[in-house]
């Protein structure tokens, strides 16, 4: 039973990490918007486009897992997409 729970526990911890990083991204974006940062408009457009792109990429990763007979990998692969995207945003927004 313990080996069955390991992937779920790992995914749970990973989702918490992504959640905290996403909240930081949101705070950085809100700070830009509140201070009327020069690229606020482009940041808004980028934010919306990234949401659609990430959702499509996660859906593709999930479908790929299902079609290759690896349904158990679907949640981790979808999470990996969001983790990568949030990390990229955090890195980008932290530098400027």
N, C-alpha and C positions, 0 to 999 in steps of 0.2 A: 504494500500500500504506500509506503514511503516514497518509492521510486516513481509512482504515479503522480504524487503531489508535487514533486520537485519542479516540473515545468510550470505548474500553476503558480507556485510560490515565486519562482524566478520572474515570471511574467507580471505578477503583482508588484514586486519590488521595482521592476523596470517601469511599470506604468506610474508608480509614485515618483520616480526620478524624472520621467518625462513631464508629469504634471507640475512638479516644482519648477522645472526649467521653463515650461510654457507660461507659468505665472510670472516669471521674471521677464520673459519676452513681452508679455502684455504690459507689465509695468514700464519697461523701457519705451515701448511704443506710446503709451499714454503720456509719458513725460515729454516725448517729442511733440505730440499733439498739443499738450497744454502750454508748451513754450513756443508754439508756432514755428517749429523748426523749419528750415527752408525746404526740406524735402518731404513735408507731411503729406502732401497730395500724392506724390509718387509712392510713398510708403503705404498709403491706403490702397492704392491700385495693386501694388505688389502683394500686400497681405491677402487681398481677395483672390488674386490669381494663384497664390501659393496654396490656399485652402483647397481650391478645386484640383490643382495638380497633385497635391498630397493624397486627396481622397481617391482620385483616379489611380494613382500609383499603388495605394494600399489595396484597392479593389482588384487590381491586376495581380498583385502578389498573392492575394487570397485565392483568386480564381486559378492561378497557376498551381498553387498548392493542391487545390481540389482536383484539378484536371490531371495532375501527375500522381494521383493516388496517395498524397501526403497531407490529408486534412488536418492532422495534428500539428503541422507546422504553420498553418494559416495564421493563427493569432500572433505568433512570434514574428512572422514575416511582415504582417501588417504593422505591428508595433515598431519594428525596425525602420520602416518608412517614416513614421511620425517622429521617432527618436532622431533620425538623421536630419529631418527638416527643422525640428525645433533647435537642435544643436547648431545648424548653419545660421539660423536667425539669431540665436543668442550670441554667437561669435561675431556676426556682422554688426548687430546693434550695440554690442559692448565696445566695439572699436571706434565708433563715431560719436 
